[in-house]
Amino acid sequence: MTVTVYSKPACVQCNATYRALDQRGVDYTVIDLSEDTEAFEHVQSLGYRQVPVVETKGEHWAGFRPDKIAALA
């Protein structure tokens, strides 16, 4: 499964998301929206204005969502 976390620097909810994914042994890729304009536009096209945005195959959500993260493991 591919998990992508779109984030920005100094994001408390992003750091909580990383920790939760790490604790469950979920592999993920982090994309910094402050450095990647194309990714920023993609996140906006999904309708999000906050980070983190977590995207998996067929699903995405914004914010720290332990319930969604637990379902990935």
ABEGO torsion letter per residue (X at the ends): XBBBBBBBBGBAAAAAAAAAAAAAGBBBBBBBAAABAAAAAAAAAAGBABOBBBBBBGBBBBEBBAAAAAAAX
